[in-house]
Each structure stands twice: as C-alpha cells, then as structure tokens.
Amino acid sequence: MQILVNGKAMQLPSEAMTVMALVEHMQLTGKRIAVERNGDIVPRSQFHAVQLQGNDKLEIVGAVGGG
C-alpha cells in the first residue's frame, strides 16, 4: 500500500496498518508528534484505531522546544 507522508511517497509493508503501526514503523514511538490524515487531526488516543488506506495523505510533525 502506498501513502504520502509529509509530501513523500511511502510504500508500507502491510495493507492493514494503523496510524500507531506507522508511528512504530517510522521509529517515532515515544516522540511528541501530531498526525494529520487527509486534513483531519488524529488524536493520539485514536492512533491504534485509525486504519490507513491506500493514497492517504499524512502530515507528521514533531514538537520543538526552545526558549
């Protein structure tokens, strides 16, 4: 299955992946990130429930601290 992540095509190893599986696949587990799927924010509490579909467009951004 192919999706777009931050504007770049990504081929996923499985047809049945959740947002959480993608986060784990991208080694972002434990990081402070926000995920938008097809224009809608995915709440962190729903990462495990939201199934990805072919041609989904995701934006993944990380929190940056500073002062």
C-alpha positions in Angstrom: 0.0 0.0 0.0 1.3 3.4 -0.9 0.6 6.6 1.1 2.1 10.1 1.2 3.9 11.2 4.4 4.9 14.9 4.6 4.6 15.0 0.8 6.8 12.0 0.0 5.5 8.6 -1.2 6.0 5.8 1.2 5.4 2.1 0.5 4.0 0.3 3.6 4.9 -3.3 4.3 1.3 -4.2 5.0 -2.2 -3.5 3.7 -3.6 -3.4 7.2 -1.8 -0.7 9.1 -3.0 1.7 11.8 -1.5 5.1 12.5 0.2 3.5 15.6 1.8 0.9 13.4 3.1 3.6 11.1 4.5 5.6 14.0 6.3 2.4 15.2 7.5 1.6 11.6 9.0 5.2 11.4 10.6 4.8 14.8 8.7 7.7 16.3 7.3 5.8 19.3 7.5 8.0 22.4 8.2 11.2 20.5 5.9 14.2 20.9 4.2 14.2 17.5 1.0 15.3 15.9 -0.5 13.4 12.9 -2.9 14.7 10.3 -4.6 12.3 8.0 -6.3 13.7 4.9 -6.7 17.1 6.5 -8.0 15.8 9.9 -6.0 15.7 13.1 -5.8 12.1 14.5 -6.0 12.3 18.3 -3.2 10.3 20.0 -5.8 8.2 21.8 -7.0 7.0 18.3 -3.6 6.1 16.8 -4.3 2.4 17.5 -7.8 2.5 15.9 -7.4 4.6 12.8 -6.7 2.3 9.8 -4.6 3.7 6.9 -5.9 3.4 3.4 -4.0 3.5 0.1 -3.3 7.0 -1.1 -3.9 8.6 2.3 -2.0 11.9 2.8 -0.4 12.3 6.2 1.5 15.1 7.8 3.5 14.2 10.8 5.1 17.0 12.8 7.2 16.9 16.0 7.1 19.3 18.9 10.2 21.5 19.2 11.2 23.0 22.5 13.2 26.1 22.9 13.4 29.3 24.7 
